[in-house]
Amino acid sequence: MKRCLICGLTVLLLLNFSSAMSIPRRIPLEDFFRNPEKANFQLSPQGDYISYTAPYKGRMNLFVRPVAADTPVQLTFETDRDIRAYFWANNRRILFLKDNGGDENYKLYGVNIDGSDFKCLTDFDGVRTEIIDDLEDIEDEVIIGLNRRNKEIFDPYRLNIVTGEMTQLAENPGNIQGWMTDHDGRLRLALSVDGTDESILYREHEQDDFRTILTTDFRESVDPLMFTFDNRELFAASNLGRDKKAIVKLDPATGKEIEVLYEDPDYDVTGLAYSKKRKKITVIAYHTWKRKLVFLDEEVERLYRQLQQHLGTKYEISLTASNKEENKFIVRTYSDRSLGSYYYYDFERDYLEKITDLSPWLHEEELAEMQPIEFQSRDGLTIHGYLTLPVGREPKNLPVVVNPHGGPWARDVWGYDSEVQFLANRGYAVLQINFRGSTGYGRKFWEASFKQWGRKMQDDITDGVNWLIKQGIADPKRIAIYGGSYGGYAVLAGLCFTPDLYCCGIDYVGVSNIFTLLQTIPPYWRPVLEMMYEKIGHPEKDKELLMQISPVFHADKIKAPLLIAQGANDPRVNKNESDQMVEAMKKRGVEVEYIVKDNEGHGFQNEENRFEFYRAMEKFLEKHMQ
């Protein structure tokens, strides 16, 4: 049942519009979704080499060059999948992770910076490799996690990246979900799950047994971030005894909180940065409607101020890499209208050199601003989100694409989004809503989403759409909904449960049947299945609820045409989720377009597949949003 949105909804910032502003050119679709010419820059430990990824035969591969000369050496020649995650093992060797066709069973590879000694270090079929500690102070070793012995759990290993020799450091008893080392690379902390309880296990020395120091219900969380620099205490993000997460210091011997470093009354605070060389916490970071930095160190604050003198305050500035001496940096800028640029910065000389622009073919003046919004839900919660209006068009009776985020326990943040900018360039307003359950807004807001898939979580999206209509911004006859993963579920739920609200929908690797979702999760998610039951619903105890909220059982209510896209190797949202929905729609005689890619997983990574999907999206919206 639809209800009117209660009064008092507000936009945080005034909607910028100038009648004199012209409508920008129709930017080629490929310019939004093509691979950058260079990206993912890092700096070698000694600061004398720069590494990055760049296209080779349509795939992002690894390259390295001296800082002093742009004479790159191509290190990898992958043609099936992009390389996105990599790191320097030492000053002469780089390690990277790559899966097969989107199956997320990552293998670890190594290659020297001259391209020699390329090898796979974890060549095990059907096994996922996770990095526990890159051991930056131990040149030829890393600590990894493998679910080789049991697909549901990860054992920690010390891996020699030269010889390939592995030494198992502990045996996972079956409930450990994470491992943590101290600053000397010793494995001293484990995070366990028992039903809906979470525990922190600690040992003073590696030869000791782990012992439990703190157990909480998963609704209260204490997330260890790092050891203090003397390896005696812990920094953590905790909401124990509070609604919003704060950065605290813990005594690992007792599990007790010693000190609160920083907290915010309105938002979770979860991130910190530190100087390993000077052994200091330097910055605490979290998100309000934008990223917020709290400086705890004068030197790093001076570093940022110097960078702002070079770059201005128009862009967000991030330090993405440094050498061990912490005097040379890779700097990244970005904004809501720019993917930004990479720079090399010598702090001691105050010397800044641009390395590359990430998307020089896009022009900021042609792109749209991402503006924060805030409104009250029908049951009184404050809901935050973002509204992006197409440039040069009066914000009145616009076609709108509602874009719920995935997760669902994640959130949208301010910054460049290629999908949003593409849609705005095509004349659509884009509405992104951090519905209840979105992270960063505290425990109560998160818990308000439990067993509310398709119900109050969906109401928040509906309420946001109705507000946009009430403001006169949205044309009620031209509202589409598009999302991926949980966002894809929200698309299907929106079409089923508010069938008159949307004129069409696009579901990207979305969930259609909660029962089959819970049956086909990756094996390494199974230890947290009881928590998923608490958050979503139990297939037996909550059978009626799950029947009510699973879109596949309500396909008969859908009136609007639907486009579905799915990766055949998706380990999170099984292809059967999309197959079921397509079959149900066809039986109803409702128009459905289905794109399946056999070499993709949870989202399309390969460039040609992205192009095909967004071309289909463009044509689909043009057809149904007139």
N, C-alpha and C positions, 0 to 999 in steps of 0.2 A: 504494500500500500504506500503510495507516495504522499508525503506531507510537505506543506509549505515550509520553506526555510525561515527560521525565526529572524526577527529584525536585528539590526545592529551589526551587520557584516561590514567590514572595512577593508580598504586597500591600504597597505602600509605606506606605499609611495604613490604620488600622483602619477596617473597614466600620461606619459609624455606623447603628445601628438601635435604636429604642426601641419596645418592645411597646405603650407607652402612646400612641405617635404614631398619629393616625387617618389613614385613607386619604383623600386630598384629593378634592374634587369633580371630576367629569369636566369639564374645561375645554373650552369650545367650540373645535373644530378651527380655526375662522377666527381665533381670538385668537392662535394661534401663528404664523400665516402671513399675516396681513393686513398691508397697508402701514402703517407708523407714521404718526401724524398730522403729524409733522414730523421731519426727519432731515437728515444731511449738512450740518451747520452750518459756515459759514466766516465769516471776518472780512475786511472790506475793507482794502486796504493802509494807509489812514489811520486805520482803527479806528473809523469812525463809522457803518458799516452792517454788518448781519448778513444773510447769505444762507442759504437752506436749501431743501430740497425738501419738498413736501407733495402730497397727492393732489388731482387734478382729473380727474373722470370716470374714476376708477379707475387713473390713471397718476400717477407722481411727477413734478411739474413744479417749476420754479424760482420762488422768491419772494425778495424782499429787503425789509428794513425798517430804519429808523434804530435805532441802539443805544438811544437815549433814548426811543423810543416804539414800541409794538407796532401799527404802522399799515402792514401789508405791502402791497406791490405785486406782483401776479402777472406774471411776465416771459414765461412760455411757456405754451402751451395744447396740448401734445402729447396725443394720444388713442390712439396706436398702441403706443408704447414708453415705459417709464420713462426719465427723465433721472437718471443716477447719477453720472457723472463730469463735474465742472465746476471752473472756477477763475477767480479774478479776474485779468483782464488789466491793469486799472488801476482807479482808484477810481470810475470811472463805467461800466465795461463788464465783462461776464462772458462767458466762452467755455465751451462744453460740447460733448461728443461724444455722438453717437447713431447707432445702426445701424438696419437695416431688417429686422424680423422675426427677429433673432438671427443674421444672416449675418456679423456682426463686421467688416463693411466700414464702419468708423466715419467719419462726416463731422463736420467742425468747424463749429460755429455760434457766432454772436455776438449779443449783445443788450445794449442800454444799461439802466441800473438804473431808468429810468423806463418801460421796455418798448418804447422806440423803436429804430429802426434794426436790426430783427431780420433777419439774413441768414445764408445758408450760405456759408462761406468756402472750402470744398473740395467743391464739388458735382460730383464725378466718379463716374460709375457704376462699380461693381465695384472701387473703389479704397479702400484702408484708410489712414486718417490716424492717425499716432502723434505724440505730443508729445515733442520732444527737449529743449526748454528753454522755459519760459514767460516768460523774460526779464523778471523782475519789476522790474528797474531801467530797462528800456526800455519805456515805457508802451504804445506802439502797435505793437509787434512781438512775434512769437513765432517759434521755430524748430520746424518740423514735419518729419516724414518721410512720404513718399508712395511707394507702389509703382505709380505712374501709368505710368512708362516701361516697367517690367518687373514683373509681378505677384509675382516671387519675391524682389525686393530693394527696399529703400527708399532713395531719394535725399533728402538734406536740403535744405530750403528755408527762407529767411527770409521770413516772411509779414507784410505790413502789414495789421493787422486793421481799419483804417479804409478804405483804398482797395481792399483785396483783392489788391494787387500782390505777386507772389512772385518771389524771386530764388533760383535754384539755387546752393547753396554748394559743392557737390562732386558728382561723378558716381560712383555706386557701381560699382566695377569688376565686381561680381558676387558678391563674397564678404564684404562688410561687413554685419555683423549688428547693429551698434549704433554710435551716435555720441555724443560727449560734449563739452560746452562748458566753458570756464573761468568764473570768477566775473564776467568782463566780457562774457559771452555770445559769446565767440569759439569757433568750432568747431576743436578742437585734438586730439581723440582719436577713434580709430575702432577697433572690435573686429571682427576678421575670422575667417572659418572656412575651412579648406582640408582637406577630408576630415575627419579626426579631430584635426587640429591647430587650436589657437586662437592668435591673435596680437593684440598690442596695437600699434597704429600711432600715431605721435605727430608733431606738428609744432609748432615754437616760435611761428611766426607763421602767420596764415591764408593768406598768399600763398605759403608754403612747401609743398612736396610732403610727403605723409605718408611716414614711414619706419618700418619694423618695429623695435621695441625689445625685444620679448619674444615667444617662441613656445613654447607648451607643448602636450603631449598633453592632450586635454579632461579626462582623469582628474585632472590637476593644474590648478587654476584660480586665476587672479589676476583678481579682479573689481574694476575701478576704481570707486570710490564718488564721489570728488570731487577737485578740485584743492585744494592748500593755499591759504591765503588770499592769498599773494603770487603765485599762479598758476605757481609754479616746480616744485612737486613734487605727488605724488599720494597720496591715502589709498585703500587697497584692502583687500578681504577676500581673504586668500590662504591656500591650503593647500600652497603650494610648499615641499617639504622637510619637511612635517609632515602629520599625519593630520587634525587639527582646524583649521578656518579661523580665522585671527586677523586683527585689524585692524592693518595695517602701513602704513608710509610708504615710497613708492618714488621713486627718481630717474628721471624720465621720459627723461632723456638716455641712460641706460644700461639701464634696466629692472631695476636692482638694488634689493634691499630695503635700506632705510636704518635703519629702526627698527620695533620691535614696540610698538604702543600698548597692546594688550590681547589676551590669549588665555586660554582656559579648557581645562583638561586633559581634560574630558569632553564638551564641546559646541562646535559651530561658533559663532563670534562673527562676525556679519555686518552689524550695523546701527550707525549712528552718527547723532547729531543735532548741530547746531551753531548758534551765534549768528552770523548774518551781520553784524549791527551791530557786535558786539564782536570778531568774527573769532577765535572760539574753538570748539574741539570741546567740547561740553557733556556729552553722555551717550553711552554705548555700551550697546546693547540686544541681548539674545539670549534664547533660550528654553531653560530646563531643563525641568522639568515645568510651570512657569509662566514668565511673562515676568520677566526679571531686568534691572535697570537699574544701571549703574555710572556714578556721577557723576564728571566730570572738571572741573566748574566749580562753585564755591561759590554763585554767584548762582542758578543753576538748581536746585541742591540745596535752597537756601533756599526757592525758589518751590514745589517739591514738598512741602517740610515744611509750609509755610503752608497749602497746599491740603489736606494730611492733617489739619491741625488743624481745618479746616472740615468735611471730608468723612469723616474717620476712615480706618481701614486696612482696612475690610471690602471695599472695592472697589479694583480697579485704576484708576489715574488716568492719562489720556493728554492731552497738549496737542495738539489737532488743528489749530489755526490760531492765528496771531497777526498783529498789525499790524506795519508795518515798524519801529516804534520798540521792538517787543518788550516792551511794558509792558501790553498788553491781549491776552487770550487767550480762545479757545474751549476749554473743558475737557470731556472725555468720561469718564464712569465706566462700569464694567461689572463683572460677575462671572460665575460659572458659572450663577447662578440669576437673572440680571437683564440685560436689554439695556442698562440703565443710563439715564443722564440726561446732558443737555448743560447747561453753565453758561457764563456770561460772567464773566470774572475780570479785575479791574483790579489789577495787581500792586503798583503804587506806593501805592494806597489800601488794599490788602488787602481789597478789596470783591468778594464773590462773590454772584452772582445766578443762581438757577436759571432756565433758559430753558424746558426741557420734560423730561418723562419720555418715554422712547421707547415703552414699552408699559405704561401705567398700568393697563391692564385685567388684567395678570398680577400675581400676588402671590407674592413670593419664598418664603414659608413653604409654599406648595403645590408648589413646584418642587424638583427633586432635585439633590443635590451630585454634582459630577464629580470622581471620585477617581483619583489616579494608581496604576497597577499596573506591575509589573516581573516578568518571568519569563525563564528560560533556554530557548532554542529547543532542538530535538532535536539540533542540531549545535553547541550551545554558545555561541550568541550571546545577549547580553542584549537582550531586547525590552521596550520601554516601551509604555505605552498608558494608556487611561482606562476606568473602569467607572462607570456611572451606574445606581444602584439606585432603583427606584420607592419613593416616599415611603409610609411606613406599612405596608409589607409586609415580612415576615421574609425575609431573604436566603437562602432555601432553596427549591430546586426551582422556581425562577422561569422563566417564559417569557423567552427572550432574543432580542434582535435584534442580530446581529453587523453592524457598520457600518464596513467598510474604506473608507479615504479615497481620493480621486482623485489624479491626478498621473501616475504613482505617485510621482514624485520631489518630494514635498511631505510634509507631516506634519499630524497633528491637534495642536491646542494647547488649553490650558485656557481656557475662556470660555463664553459663552452660545451654545448651539446649539439653534435652534428645533425641528429634527427630533428631536434627542435628548430634549428636554424633552417634546415631544408624545408620543413613544413611552413615556417613563417615566410620564407621566400616565395612559397607557392600561394601565399595569401591567407593562410590559416592562422588564427590565434591558437596558442598552445597552452593548455591548463595542466599544471602538475601539482598534485595534492599530496602532502605528507599526512595521509590518513592515520587514524589511531593504529598504534603498533609500530609506526615509523620510529626509528631509533634517534636518540639524541635529545628527547624531550622528557626523559625521566621514566621511572618504573611504572607509575600509575597509568601513564599514557600508553606505555607498551602493553601492560597487562589488560588494558581495556580492549585489546584486540583478540584476547583468548576466546576461542570458539566463536569468533565473529566473522569468519570468512563468509562472504556473500550476505552478511547481515549488517551490523553497524559499521564495519569497515567499508562496505559498499555504500551504505547510507552517507558516509562522509564524502565519497566521490559524487554521489547524486546531489547532495546538498551544495557542493561547490559548483556543480553545473547549473543548478537552479539559481544560485546567487549570480552567476555570470549572465544568465537570462534576465534576471530581475534588474541588473545594472544596465541592460540594454546593449551590452557588448556582444552577446551571442545571439545568433539567429536560431531560434528553437527548432527550426526545420532542417538545420544544417549542422548537426553536432555528431561527430564521429568519436569512437573510442579506440585507442591503440595502445598495446602494452606487451611486454615480454616477460616470460616466466610467471611469477605471481601476477604481474601486470596483464599477462595473457588470460589468466584466470579471471581477473577483474573485467576484462573485455567480455568474456563469455557470460559471466554473472550479470553484467550490466545489460546485455542483450536479452537474457532470460528473465531477469527480475524487474527490469524497468524497460520493457520492450518498446514503449512509445517515446523514450527519451533520445534514442540514438538512431540516426539514419543508416549507419553501417558500422562495422567493427573489423579490426585487424588483430588477430591473435598470433603472437610470435612465441613459439615454444611454451605454450601455456597449459595449465592443468584443467582437465575437464571432469575428472572423476577422482574424488578424494580417496576412495577405496583402493583403486589401482595405483594411485600415486604412492600411498603408504606401503603397498606391496612391492613396488619396483624401485625403491630408493637404492642408491649405491650401498654396497655392503658395509662400507666404513661409516655410514650414517646410522646403522642399526643400533649401536649402543645408546644413541640419543632418541630412540623411537618413543620411549615413554614420555619424554618431554614434548615430542611432536604431538602425541595424543593429547597432552594437556593443553597445548596451544591451538591445535586444529580440531581435534575430536577423535574419540576411540571408535574403531570400525565396528565393534560389537556393542559397547556400552552407549555409544552415541550414534547408533546406526540410523535412527530416524533423522537426526540432525544432518548427518553427512548425505543422506538421500536428499534432504531439502536444499542443501547448498551446492551439490555437485551439478554443474550445468548440463552434463550429458543426459540426466534424467528429466530435464526441463526444456529440451530442444524444441518441443512443440509450441513453446511460448514465443520463440524467436520470430520476429517479423523482418528484421533487417538483413541485408546481404552480408556475407562474412568472407574474409580472406584469412587463411591459416598458413603459417610457415613453420617448418619443423626440420631439425637435423636428425638423420636416421640413427646416429650414434650417441644421442643425448643420454648421459647416465643419470641425470637428475629428473627430468621430465621425459619419461619414456615415450617413444614415437606412438605407442598405443593410445596415449592421451589424445593426440590429434586425430588418429585413425577413428577412434570411437565417435568423436564429435562430427567428423566429416560424414561418417555413415549415418548418424542420427539426423543430420541436416538433409542429406540426400533423400532419406525416407520421407521427410516432411515436404520435400519439393522446394526447399528454400535455397536460393543461390549461394553456393560456396565454392571458393577457389582455393586450391590446395597446392602448396609448393613444398616438396621434400628434397633434401640434399643428402646424398649417400655419404659424402665426405665431410659432414659437419656434425657438431654436437649441440651443446646448449647455447645456441646463437651462431650466426654465420661469421666465420673468421676470414675465409678466403675472399679476396677482393671481388672476383667475378661473381661469386654467389651473393655478396652484399649488393652489387649493382643490380642483379636480377631481382632480388627481393624489393629493393626500393623503387625500381621501375614499375614493378607490379603494384606496389603501394600507391605510387603516383597516379597510375591509370585508374586504379580502383577508387581512389578518393575523387578524382575528376569526374568519374562516371556517376557517383552516388551523392556528391555534395553540390551539385548544380542547383 
